[in-house]
Amino acid sequence: MGRAVTAATGVTAKAYITARINLEAKRLLARTDLPVSTIAEKLGFEEATNFSKFFKRETAVPPAEFRLQYQGLA
């Protein structure tokens, strides 16, 4: 399966999944008022802390800060 994903997308399966989770997290943070813990659960994280670490690693800002920055643009 990994080779098929790489052939179709040009990135590894892990990178593809990470990008999709990150995109959905950004969408939920920007377009809803759901608590970060609920978003974490929706995205399959058992602990909100793990989601927050993942999100910060991928975007360089914590989820709550991302939400504030995005809402400041609206």
mmCIF file of the N, C-alpha and C atoms, coordinates in Angstrom:
data_MODEL
# 
_entry.id   MODEL 
# 
loop_
_atom_site.group_PDB 
_atom_site.id 
_atom_site.type_symbol 
_atom_site.label_atom_id 
_atom_site.label_alt_id 
_atom_site.label_comp_id 
_atom_site.label_asym_id 
_atom_site.label_entity_id 
_atom_site.label_seq_id 
_atom_site.pdbx_PDB_ins_code 
_atom_site.Cartn_x 
_atom_site.Cartn_y 
_atom_site.Cartn_z 
_atom_site.occupancy 
_atom_site.B_iso_or_equiv 
_atom_site.pdbx_formal_charge 
_atom_site.auth_seq_id 
_atom_site.auth_comp_id 
_atom_site.auth_asym_id 
_atom_site.auth_atom_id 
_atom_site.pdbx_PDB_model_num 
ATOM 1   N N  . MET A 1 1  ? 0.817   -1.186 0.000  1.00 0.00 ? 1  MET A N  1 
ATOM 2   C CA . MET A 1 1  ? 0.000   0.000  0.000  1.00 0.00 ? 1  MET A CA 1 
ATOM 3   C C  . MET A 1 1  ? 0.866   1.256  0.000  1.00 0.00 ? 1  MET A C  1 
ATOM 4   N N  . GLY A 1 2  ? 1.961   1.236  0.728  1.00 0.00 ? 2  GLY A N  1 
ATOM 5   C CA . GLY A 1 2  ? 2.836   2.399  0.795  1.00 0.00 ? 2  GLY A CA 1 
ATOM 6   C C  . GLY A 1 2  ? 3.355   2.811  -0.567 1.00 0.00 ? 2  GLY A C  1 
ATOM 7   N N  . ARG A 1 3  ? 3.720   1.840  -1.375 1.00 0.00 ? 3  ARG A N  1 
ATOM 8   C CA . ARG A 1 3  ? 4.225   2.165  -2.715 1.00 0.00 ? 3  ARG A CA 1 
ATOM 9   C C  . ARG A 1 3  ? 3.137   2.760  -3.593 1.00 0.00 ? 3  ARG A C  1 
ATOM 10  N N  . ALA A 1 4  ? 1.921   2.261  -3.438 1.00 0.00 ? 4  ALA A N  1 
ATOM 11  C CA . ALA A 1 4  ? 0.807   2.783  -4.230 1.00 0.00 ? 4  ALA A CA 1 
ATOM 12  C C  . ALA A 1 4  ? 0.534   4.244  -3.882 1.00 0.00 ? 4  ALA A C  1 
ATOM 13  N N  . VAL A 1 5  ? 0.573   4.561  -2.596 1.00 0.00 ? 5  VAL A N  1 
ATOM 14  C CA . VAL A 1 5  ? 0.345   5.948  -2.168 1.00 0.00 ? 5  VAL A CA 1 
ATOM 15  C C  . VAL A 1 5  ? 1.463   6.837  -2.708 1.00 0.00 ? 5  VAL A C  1 
ATOM 16  N N  . THR A 1 6  ? 2.700   6.374  -2.590 1.00 0.00 ? 6  THR A N  1 
ATOM 17  C CA . THR A 1 6  ? 3.830   7.163  -3.081 1.00 0.00 ? 6  THR A CA 1 
ATOM 18  C C  . THR A 1 6  ? 3.736   7.359  -4.590 1.00 0.00 ? 6  THR A C  1 
ATOM 19  N N  . ALA A 1 7  ? 3.346   6.321  -5.306 1.00 0.00 ? 7  ALA A N  1 
ATOM 20  C CA . ALA A 1 7  ? 3.214   6.438  -6.762 1.00 0.00 ? 7  ALA A CA 1 
ATOM 21  C C  . ALA A 1 7  ? 2.104   7.414  -7.145 1.00 0.00 ? 7  ALA A C  1 
ATOM 22  N N  . ALA A 1 8  ? 1.014   7.402  -6.396 1.00 0.00 ? 8  ALA A N  1 
ATOM 23  C CA . ALA A 1 8  ? -0.130  8.256  -6.728 1.00 0.00 ? 8  ALA A CA 1 
ATOM 24  C C  . ALA A 1 8  ? 0.042   9.700  -6.277 1.00 0.00 ? 8  ALA A C  1 
ATOM 25  N N  . THR A 1 9  ? 0.740   9.896  -5.163 1.00 0.00 ? 9  THR A N  1 
ATOM 26  C CA . THR A 1 9  ? 0.807   11.252 -4.584 1.00 0.00 ? 9  THR A CA 1 
ATOM 27  C C  . THR A 1 9  ? 2.198   11.867 -4.610 1.00 0.00 ? 9  THR A C  1 
ATOM 28  N N  . GLY A 1 10 ? 3.211   11.053 -4.747 1.00 0.00 ? 10 GLY A N  1 
ATOM 29  C CA . GLY A 1 10 ? 4.574   11.564 -4.732 1.00 0.00 ? 10 GLY A CA 1 
ATOM 30  C C  . GLY A 1 10 ? 5.158   11.738 -3.341 1.00 0.00 ? 10 GLY A C  1 
ATOM 31  N N  . VAL A 1 11 ? 4.386   11.355 -2.315 1.00 0.00 ? 11 VAL A N  1 
ATOM 32  C CA . VAL A 1 11 ? 4.879   11.428 -0.939 1.00 0.00 ? 11 VAL A CA 1 
ATOM 33  C C  . VAL A 1 11 ? 4.633   10.086 -0.268 1.00 0.00 ? 11 VAL A C  1 
ATOM 34  N N  . THR A 1 12 ? 5.306   9.873  0.854  1.00 0.00 ? 12 THR A N  1 
ATOM 35  C CA . THR A 1 12 ? 5.112   8.620  1.578  1.00 0.00 ? 12 THR A CA 1 
ATOM 36  C C  . THR A 1 12 ? 3.707   8.565  2.169  1.00 0.00 ? 12 THR A C  1 
ATOM 37  N N  . ALA A 1 13 ? 3.279   7.366  2.502  1.00 0.00 ? 13 ALA A N  1 
ATOM 38  C CA . ALA A 1 13 ? 1.958   7.190  3.108  1.00 0.00 ? 13 ALA A CA 1 
ATOM 39  C C  . ALA A 1 13 ? 1.874   7.962  4.418  1.00 0.00 ? 13 ALA A C  1 
ATOM 40  N N  . LYS A 1 14 ? 2.939   7.918  5.211  1.00 0.00 ? 14 LYS A N  1 
ATOM 41  C CA . LYS A 1 14 ? 2.951   8.643  6.491  1.00 0.00 ? 14 LYS A CA 1 
ATOM 42  C C  . LYS A 1 14 ? 2.806   10.145 6.265  1.00 0.00 ? 14 LYS A C  1 
ATOM 43  N N  . ALA A 1 15 ? 3.539   10.690 5.307  1.00 0.00 ? 15 ALA A N  1 
ATOM 44  C CA . ALA A 1 15 ? 3.458   12.120 5.021  1.00 0.00 ? 15 ALA A CA 1 
ATOM 45  C C  . ALA A 1 15 ? 2.068   12.496 4.511  1.00 0.00 ? 15 ALA A C  1 
ATOM 46  N N  . TYR A 1 16 ? 1.476   11.644 3.710  1.00 0.00 ? 16 TYR A N  1 
ATOM 47  C CA . TYR A 1 16 ? 0.136   11.904 3.180  1.00 0.00 ? 16 TYR A CA 1 
ATOM 48  C C  . TYR A 1 16 ? -0.897  11.929 4.310  1.00 0.00 ? 16 TYR A C  1 
ATOM 49  N N  . ILE A 1 17 ? -0.835  10.942 5.191  1.00 0.00 ? 17 ILE A N  1 
ATOM 50  C CA . ILE A 1 17 ? -1.776  10.871 6.308  1.00 0.00 ? 17 ILE A CA 1 
ATOM 51  C C  . ILE A 1 17 ? -1.580  12.068 7.237  1.00 0.00 ? 17 ILE A C  1 
ATOM 52  N N  . THR A 1 18 ? -0.337  12.390 7.532  1.00 0.00 ? 18 THR A N  1 
ATOM 53  C CA . THR A 1 18 ? -0.036  13.533 8.389  1.00 0.00 ? 18 THR A CA 1 
ATOM 54  C C  . THR A 1 18 ? -0.605  14.821 7.794  1.00 0.00 ? 18 THR A C  1 
ATOM 55  N N  . ALA A 1 19 ? -0.418  15.020 6.510  1.00 0.00 ? 19 ALA A N  1 
ATOM 56  C CA . ALA A 1 19 ? -0.923  16.230 5.850  1.00 0.00 ? 19 ALA A CA 1 
ATOM 57  C C  . ALA A 1 19 ? -2.442  16.291 5.905  1.00 0.00 ? 19 ALA A C  1 
ATOM 58  N N  . ARG A 1 20 ? -3.108  15.156 5.707  1.00 0.00 ? 20 ARG A N  1 
ATOM 59  C CA . ARG A 1 20 ? -4.575  15.137 5.739  1.00 0.00 ? 20 ARG A CA 1 
ATOM 60  C C  . ARG A 1 20 ? -5.107  15.425 7.147  1.00 0.00 ? 20 ARG A C  1 
ATOM 61  N N  . ILE A 1 21 ? -4.476  14.839 8.164  1.00 0.00 ? 21 ILE A N  1 
ATOM 62  C CA . ILE A 1 21 ? -4.890  15.110 9.549  1.00 0.00 ? 21 ILE A CA 1 
ATOM 63  C C  . ILE A 1 21 ? -4.672  16.583 9.868  1.00 0.00 ? 21 ILE A C  1 
ATOM 64  N N  . ASN A 1 22 ? -3.535  17.115 9.456  1.00 0.00 ? 22 ASN A N  1 
ATOM 65  C CA . ASN A 1 22 ? -3.219  18.509 9.709  1.00 0.00 ? 22 ASN A CA 1 
ATOM 66  C C  . ASN A 1 22 ? -4.228  19.435 9.015  1.00 0.00 ? 22 ASN A C  1 
ATOM 67  N N  . LEU A 1 23 ? -4.582  19.137 7.796  1.00 0.00 ? 23 LEU A N  1 
ATOM 68  C CA . LEU A 1 23 ? -5.556  19.937 7.060  1.00 0.00 ? 23 LEU A CA 1 
ATOM 69  C C  . LEU A 1 23 ? -6.923  19.920 7.748  1.00 0.00 ? 23 LEU A C  1 
ATOM 70  N N  . GLU A 1 24 ? -7.360  18.749 8.168  1.00 0.00 ? 24 GLU A N  1 
ATOM 71  C CA . GLU A 1 24 ? -8.646  18.644 8.851  1.00 0.00 ? 24 GLU A CA 1 
ATOM 72  C C  . GLU A 1 24 ? -8.608  19.352 10.202 1.00 0.00 ? 24 GLU A C  1 
ATOM 73  N N  . ALA A 1 25 ? -7.496  19.252 10.909 1.00 0.00 ? 25 ALA A N  1 
ATOM 74  C CA . ALA A 1 25 ? -7.357  19.944 12.189 1.00 0.00 ? 25 ALA A CA 1 
ATOM 75  C C  . ALA A 1 25 ? -7.466  21.454 11.985 1.00 0.00 ? 25 ALA A C  1 
ATOM 76  N N  . LYS A 1 26 ? -6.790  21.982 10.982 1.00 0.00 ? 26 LYS A N  1 
ATOM 77  C CA . LYS A 1 26 ? -6.862  23.408 10.694 1.00 0.00 ? 26 LYS A CA 1 
ATOM 78  C C  . LYS A 1 26 ? -8.289  23.815 10.350 1.00 0.00 ? 26 LYS A C  1 
ATOM 79  N N  . ARG A 1 27 ? -8.957  23.004 9.552  1.00 0.00 ? 27 ARG A N  1 
ATOM 80  C CA . ARG A 1 27 ? -10.330 23.305 9.170  1.00 0.00 ? 27 ARG A CA 1 
ATOM 81  C C  . ARG A 1 27 ? -11.238 23.370 10.391 1.00 0.00 ? 27 ARG A C  1 
ATOM 82  N N  . LEU A 1 28 ? -11.121 22.369 11.263 1.00 0.00 ? 28 LEU A N  1 
ATOM 83  C CA . LEU A 1 28 ? -11.961 22.325 12.456 1.00 0.00 ? 28 LEU A CA 1 
ATOM 84  C C  . LEU A 1 28 ? -11.650 23.468 13.417 1.00 0.00 ? 28 LEU A C  1 
ATOM 85  N N  . LEU A 1 29 ? -10.386 23.803 13.559 1.00 0.00 ? 29 LEU A N  1 
ATOM 86  C CA . LEU A 1 29 ? -10.007 24.905 14.440 1.00 0.00 ? 29 LEU A CA 1 
ATOM 87  C C  . LEU A 1 29 ? -10.495 26.248 13.897 1.00 0.00 ? 29 LEU A C  1 
ATOM 88  N N  . ALA A 1 30 ? -10.415 26.419 12.601 1.00 0.00 ? 30 ALA A N  1 
ATOM 89  C CA . ALA A 1 30 ? -10.775 27.698 12.000 1.00 0.00 ? 30 ALA A CA 1 
ATOM 90  C C  . ALA A 1 30 ? -12.277 27.891 11.832 1.00 0.00 ? 30 ALA A C  1 
ATOM 91  N N  . ARG A 1 31 ? -12.992 26.814 11.598 1.00 0.00 ? 31 ARG A N  1 
ATOM 92  C CA . ARG A 1 31 ? -14.402 26.946 11.217 1.00 0.00 ? 31 ARG A CA 1 
ATOM 93  C C  . ARG A 1 31 ? -15.405 26.514 12.280 1.00 0.00 ? 31 ARG A C  1 
ATOM 94  N N  . THR A 1 32 ? -14.907 25.995 13.402 1.00 0.00 ? 32 THR A N  1 
ATOM 95  C CA . THR A 1 32 ? -15.819 25.574 14.466 1.00 0.00 ? 32 THR A CA 1 
ATOM 96  C C  . THR A 1 32 ? -15.360 26.157 15.796 1.00 0.00 ? 32 THR A C  1 
ATOM 97  N N  . ASP A 1 33 ? -16.228 26.050 16.770 1.00 0.00 ? 33 ASP A N  1 
ATOM 98  C CA . ASP A 1 33 ? -15.873 26.446 18.132 1.00 0.00 ? 33 ASP A CA 1 
ATOM 99  C C  . ASP A 1 33 ? -15.674 25.215 19.016 1.00 0.00 ? 33 ASP A C  1 
ATOM 100 N N  . LEU A 1 34 ? -15.473 24.059 18.382 1.00 0.00 ? 34 LEU A N  1 
ATOM 101 C CA . LEU A 1 34 ? -15.270 22.829 19.146 1.00 0.00 ? 34 LEU A CA 1 
ATOM 102 C C  . LEU A 1 34 ? -14.031 22.958 20.022 1.00 0.00 ? 34 LEU A C  1 
ATOM 103 N N  . PRO A 1 35 ? -14.097 22.424 21.235 1.00 0.00 ? 35 PRO A N  1 
ATOM 104 C CA . PRO A 1 35 ? -12.889 22.419 22.081 1.00 0.00 ? 35 PRO A CA 1 
ATOM 105 C C  . PRO A 1 35 ? -11.777 21.590 21.425 1.00 0.00 ? 35 PRO A C  1 
ATOM 106 N N  . VAL A 1 36 ? -10.555 21.942 21.719 1.00 0.00 ? 36 VAL A N  1 
ATOM 107 C CA . VAL A 1 36 ? -9.404  21.223 21.170 1.00 0.00 ? 36 VAL A CA 1 
ATOM 108 C C  . VAL A 1 36 ? -9.492  19.741 21.523 1.00 0.00 ? 36 VAL A C  1 
ATOM 109 N N  . SER A 1 37 ? -9.963  19.417 22.722 1.00 0.00 ? 37 SER A N  1 
ATOM 110 C CA . SER A 1 37 ? -10.068 18.006 23.121 1.00 0.00 ? 37 SER A CA 1 
ATOM 111 C C  . SER A 1 37 ? -11.054 17.250 22.239 1.00 0.00 ? 37 SER A C  1 
ATOM 112 N N  . THR A 1 38 ? -12.129 17.884 21.825 1.00 0.00 ? 38 THR A N  1 
ATOM 113 C CA . THR A 1 38 ? -13.107 17.245 20.939 1.00 0.00 ? 38 THR A CA 1 
ATOM 114 C C  . THR A 1 38 ? -12.521 17.056 19.548 1.00 0.00 ? 38 THR A C  1 
ATOM 115 N N  . ILE A 1 39 ? -11.797 18.050 19.065 1.00 0.00 ? 39 ILE A N  1 
ATOM 116 C CA . ILE A 1 39 ? -11.138 17.930 17.760 1.00 0.00 ? 39 ILE A CA 1 
ATOM 117 C C  . ILE A 1 39 ? -10.129 16.793 17.792 1.00 0.00 ? 39 ILE A C  1 
ATOM 118 N N  . ALA A 1 40 ? -9.366  16.717 18.870 1.00 0.00 ? 40 ALA A N  1 
ATOM 119 C CA . ALA A 1 40 ? -8.388  15.630 19.018 1.00 0.00 ? 40 ALA A CA 1 
ATOM 120 C C  . ALA A 1 40 ? -9.070  14.277 18.929 1.00 0.00 ? 40 ALA A C  1 
ATOM 121 N N  . GLU A 1 41 ? -10.184 14.135 19.618 1.00 0.00 ? 41 GLU A N  1 
ATOM 122 C CA . GLU A 1 41 ? -10.925 12.872 19.603 1.00 0.00 ? 41 GLU A CA 1 
ATOM 123 C C  . GLU A 1 41 ? -11.447 12.564 18.201 1.00 0.00 ? 41 GLU A C  1 
ATOM 124 N N  . LYS A 1 42 ? -11.992 13.557 17.518 1.00 0.00 ? 42 LYS A N  1 
ATOM 125 C CA . LYS A 1 42 ? -12.517 13.364 16.165 1.00 0.00 ? 42 LYS A CA 1 
ATOM 126 C C  . LYS A 1 42 ? -11.429 12.903 15.201 1.00 0.00 ? 42 LYS A C  1 
ATOM 127 N N  . LEU A 1 43 ? -10.205 13.341 15.448 1.00 0.00 ? 43 LEU A N  1 
ATOM 128 C CA . LEU A 1 43 ? -9.098  13.008 14.560 1.00 0.00 ? 43 LEU A CA 1 
ATOM 129 C C  . LEU A 1 43 ? -8.367  11.733 14.965 1.00 0.00 ? 43 LEU A C  1 
ATOM 130 N N  . GLY A 1 44 ? -8.861  11.072 16.011 1.00 0.00 ? 44 GLY A N  1 
ATOM 131 C CA . GLY A 1 44 ? -8.303  9.776  16.389 1.00 0.00 ? 44 GLY A CA 1 
ATOM 132 C C  . GLY A 1 44 ? -7.211  9.807  17.443 1.00 0.00 ? 44 GLY A C  1 
ATOM 133 N N  . PHE A 1 45 ? -7.004  10.932 18.072 1.00 0.00 ? 45 PHE A N  1 
ATOM 134 C CA . PHE A 1 45 ? -6.007  11.017 19.138 1.00 0.00 ? 45 PHE A CA 1 
ATOM 135 C C  . PHE A 1 45 ? -6.660  10.616 20.456 1.00 0.00 ? 45 PHE A C  1 
ATOM 136 N N  . GLU A 1 46 ? -5.998  9.755  21.196 1.00 0.00 ? 46 GLU A N  1 
ATOM 137 C CA . GLU A 1 46 ? -6.532  9.317  22.490 1.00 0.00 ? 46 GLU A CA 1 
ATOM 138 C C  . GLU A 1 46 ? -6.411  10.401 23.547 1.00 0.00 ? 46 GLU A C  1 
ATOM 139 N N  . GLU A 1 47 ? -5.405  11.243 23.422 1.00 0.00 ? 47 GLU A N  1 
ATOM 140 C CA . GLU A 1 47 ? -5.163  12.314 24.385 1.00 0.00 ? 47 GLU A CA 1 
ATOM 141 C C  . GLU A 1 47 ? -5.045  13.646 23.645 1.00 0.00 ? 47 GLU A C  1 
ATOM 142 N N  . ALA A 1 48 ? -5.703  14.658 24.176 1.00 0.00 ? 48 ALA A N  1 
ATOM 143 C CA . ALA A 1 48 ? -5.617  15.986 23.571 1.00 0.00 ? 48 ALA A CA 1 
ATOM 144 C C  . ALA A 1 48 ? -4.182  16.502 23.577 1.00 0.00 ? 48 ALA A C  1 
ATOM 145 N N  . THR A 1 49 ? -3.421  16.103 24.580 1.00 0.00 ? 49 THR A N  1 
ATOM 146 C CA . THR A 1 49 ? -2.016  16.520 24.667 1.00 0.00 ? 49 THR A CA 1 
ATOM 147 C C  . THR A 1 49 ? -1.224  16.023 23.459 1.00 0.00 ? 49 THR A C  1 
ATOM 148 N N  . ASN A 1 50 ? -1.483  14.777 23.056 1.00 0.00 ? 50 ASN A N  1 
ATOM 149 C CA . ASN A 1 50 ? -0.780  14.228 21.890 1.00 0.00 ? 50 ASN A CA 1 
ATOM 150 C C  . ASN A 1 50 ? -1.151  14.993 20.627 1.00 0.00 ? 50 ASN A C  1 
ATOM 151 N N  . PHE A 1 51 ? -2.419  15.347 20.506 1.00 0.00 ? 51 PHE A N  1 
ATOM 152 C CA . PHE A 1 51 ? -2.854  16.136 19.353 1.00 0.00 ? 51 PHE A CA 1 
ATOM 153 C C  . PHE A 1 51 ? -2.162  17.500 19.363 1.00 0.00 ? 51 PHE A C  1 
ATOM 154 N N  . SER A 1 52 ? -2.129  18.143 20.510 1.00 0.00 ? 52 SER A N  1 
ATOM 155 C CA . SER A 1 52 ? -1.503  19.462 20.599 1.00 0.00 ? 52 SER A CA 1 
ATOM 156 C C  . SER A 1 52 ? -0.024  19.406 20.214 1.00 0.00 ? 52 SER A C  1 
ATOM 157 N N  . LYS A 1 53 ? 0.677   18.379 20.675 1.00 0.00 ? 53 LYS A N  1 
ATOM 158 C CA . LYS A 1 53 ? 2.094   18.213 20.315 1.00 0.00 ? 53 LYS A CA 1 
ATOM 159 C C  . LYS A 1 53 ? 2.238   17.980 18.811 1.00 0.00 ? 53 LYS A C  1 
ATOM 160 N N  . PHE A 1 54 ? 1.387   17.114 18.248 1.00 0.00 ? 54 PHE A N  1 
ATOM 161 C CA . PHE A 1 54 ? 1.394   16.850 16.807 1.00 0.00 ? 54 PHE A CA 1 
ATOM 162 C C  . PHE A 1 54 ? 1.165   18.150 16.036 1.00 0.00 ? 54 PHE A C  1 
ATOM 163 N N  . PHE A 1 55 ? 0.125   18.887 16.416 1.00 0.00 ? 55 PHE A N  1 
ATOM 164 C CA . PHE A 1 55 ? -0.238  20.106 15.691 1.00 0.00 ? 55 PHE A CA 1 
ATOM 165 C C  . PHE A 1 55 ? 0.887   21.136 15.760 1.00 0.00 ? 55 PHE A C  1 
ATOM 166 N N  . LYS A 1 56 ? 1.460   21.319 16.937 1.00 0.00 ? 56 LYS A N  1 
ATOM 167 C CA . LYS A 1 56 ? 2.545   22.288 17.085 1.00 0.00 ? 56 LYS A CA 1 
ATOM 168 C C  . LYS A 1 56 ? 3.772   21.871 16.278 1.00 0.00 ? 56 LYS A C  1 
ATOM 169 N N  . ARG A 1 57 ? 4.061   20.576 16.259 1.00 0.00 ? 57 ARG A N  1 
ATOM 170 C CA . ARG A 1 57 ? 5.201   20.085 15.481 1.00 0.00 ? 57 ARG A CA 1 
ATOM 171 C C  . ARG A 1 57 ? 4.993   20.360 13.986 1.00 0.00 ? 57 ARG A C  1 
ATOM 172 N N  . GLU A 1 58 ? 3.770   20.216 13.511 1.00 0.00 ? 58 GLU A N  1 
ATOM 173 C CA . GLU A 1 58 ? 3.483   20.377 12.096 1.00 0.00 ? 58 GLU A CA 1 
ATOM 174 C C  . GLU A 1 58 ? 3.308   21.829 11.658 1.00 0.00 ? 58 GLU A C  1 
ATOM 175 N N  . THR A 1 59 ? 2.826   22.686 12.552 1.00 0.00 ? 59 THR A N  1 
ATOM 176 C CA . THR A 1 59 ? 2.494   24.061 12.163 1.00 0.00 ? 59 THR A CA 1 
ATOM 177 C C  . THR A 1 59 ? 3.318   25.119 12.881 1.00 0.00 ? 59 THR A C  1 
ATOM 178 N N  . ALA A 1 60 ? 4.060   24.733 13.893 1.00 0.00 ? 60 ALA A N  1 
ATOM 179 C CA . ALA A 1 60 ? 4.898   25.623 14.700 1.00 0.00 ? 60 ALA A CA 1 
ATOM 180 C C  . ALA A 1 60 ? 4.101   26.502 15.667 1.00 0.00 ? 60 ALA A C  1 
ATOM 181 N N  . VAL A 1 61 ? 2.786   26.295 15.757 1.00 0.00 ? 61 VAL A N  1 
ATOM 182 C CA . VAL A 1 61 ? 1.972   27.016 16.740 1.00 0.00 ? 61 VAL A CA 1 
ATOM 183 C C  . VAL A 1 61 ? 1.001   26.031 17.393 1.00 0.00 ? 61 VAL A C  1 
ATOM 184 N N  . PRO A 1 62 ? 0.675   26.248 18.657 1.00 0.00 ? 62 PRO A N  1 
ATOM 185 C CA . PRO A 1 62 ? -0.309  25.384 19.317 1.00 0.00 ? 62 PRO A CA 1 
ATOM 186 C C  . PRO A 1 62 ? -1.702  25.590 18.713 1.00 0.00 ? 62 PRO A C  1 
ATOM 187 N N  . PRO A 1 63 ? -2.589  24.608 18.855 1.00 0.00 ? 63 PRO A N  1 
ATOM 188 C CA . PRO A 1 63 ? -3.926  24.715 18.278 1.00 0.00 ? 63 PRO A CA 1 
ATOM 189 C C  . PRO A 1 63 ? -4.689  25.979 18.703 1.00 0.00 ? 63 PRO A C  1 
ATOM 190 N N  . ALA A 1 64 ? -4.653  26.307 19.974 1.00 0.00 ? 64 ALA A N  1 
ATOM 191 C CA . ALA A 1 64 ? -5.393  27.478 20.445 1.00 0.00 ? 64 ALA A CA 1 
ATOM 192 C C  . ALA A 1 64 ? -4.855  28.763 19.814 1.00 0.00 ? 64 ALA A C  1 
ATOM 193 N N  . GLU A 1 65 ? -3.551  28.857 19.674 1.00 0.00 ? 65 GLU A N  1 
ATOM 194 C CA . GLU A 1 65 ? -2.953  30.042 19.047 1.00 0.00 ? 65 GLU A CA 1 
ATOM 195 C C  . GLU A 1 65 ? -3.313  30.110 17.563 1.00 0.00 ? 65 GLU A C  1 
ATOM 196 N N  . PHE A 1 66 ? -3.305  28.970 16.888 1.00 0.00 ? 66 PHE A N  1 
ATOM 197 C CA . PHE A 1 66 ? -3.720  28.928 15.480 1.00 0.00 ? 66 PHE A CA 1 
ATOM 198 C C  . PHE A 1 66 ? -5.145  29.453 15.347 1.00 0.00 ? 66 PHE A C  1 
ATOM 199 N N  . ARG A 1 67 ? -6.011  28.993 16.222 1.00 0.00 ? 67 ARG A N  1 
ATOM 200 C CA . ARG A 1 67 ? -7.419  29.427 16.179 1.00 0.00 ? 67 ARG A CA 1 
ATOM 201 C C  . ARG A 1 67 ? -7.518  30.942 16.359 1.00 0.00 ? 67 ARG A C  1 
ATOM 202 N N  . LEU A 1 68 ? -6.793  31.484 17.319 1.00 0.00 ? 68 LEU A N  1 
ATOM 203 C CA . LEU A 1 68 ? -6.817  32.931 17.552 1.00 0.00 ? 68 LEU A CA 1 
ATOM 204 C C  . LEU A 1 68 ? -6.290  33.704 16.355 1.00 0.00 ? 68 LEU A C  1 
ATOM 205 N N  . GLN A 1 69 ? -5.210  33.218 15.759 1.00 0.00 ? 69 GLN A N  1 
ATOM 206 C CA . GLN A 1 69 ? -4.633  33.881 14.576 1.00 0.00 ? 69 GLN A CA 1 
ATOM 207 C C  . GLN A 1 69 ? -5.619  33.860 13.430 1.00 0.00 ? 69 GLN A C  1 
ATOM 208 N N  . TYR A 1 70 ? -6.257  32.738 13.211 1.00 0.00 ? 70 TYR A N  1 
ATOM 209 C CA . TYR A 1 70 ? -7.194  32.619 12.088 1.00 0.00 ? 70 TYR A CA 1 
ATOM 210 C C  . TYR A 1 70 ? -8.417  33.496 12.328 1.00 0.00 ? 70 TYR A C  1 
ATOM 211 N N  . GLN A 1 71 ? -8.948  33.489 13.526 1.00 0.00 ? 71 GLN A N  1 
ATOM 212 C CA . GLN A 1 71 ? -10.128 34.294 13.817 1.00 0.00 ? 71 GLN A CA 1 
ATOM 213 C C  . GLN A 1 71 ? -9.809  35.783 13.755 1.00 0.00 ? 71 GLN A C  1 
ATOM 214 N N  . GLY A 1 72 ? -8.579  36.130 13.982 1.00 0.00 ? 72 GLY A N  1 
ATOM 215 C CA . GLY A 1 72 ? -8.166  37.520 13.847 1.00 0.00 ? 72 GLY A CA 1 
ATOM 216 C C  . GLY A 1 72 ? -8.198  38.003 12.411 1.00 0.00 ? 72 GLY A C  1 
ATOM 217 N N  . LEU A 1 73 ? -8.082  37.052 11.468 1.00 0.00 ? 73 LEU A N  1 
ATOM 218 C CA . LEU A 1 73 ? -8.133  37.391 10.042 1.00 0.00 ? 73 LEU A CA 1 
ATOM 219 C C  . LEU A 1 73 ? -9.558  37.532 9.544  1.00 0.00 ? 73 LEU A C  1 
ATOM 220 N N  . ALA A 1 74 ? -10.482 36.902 10.241 1.00 0.00 ? 74 ALA A N  1 
ATOM 221 C CA . ALA A 1 74 ? -11.872 36.874 9.760  1.00 0.00 ? 74 ALA A CA 1 
ATOM 222 C C  . ALA A 1 74 ? -12.572 38.192 10.001 1.00 0.00 ? 74 ALA A C  1 
# 
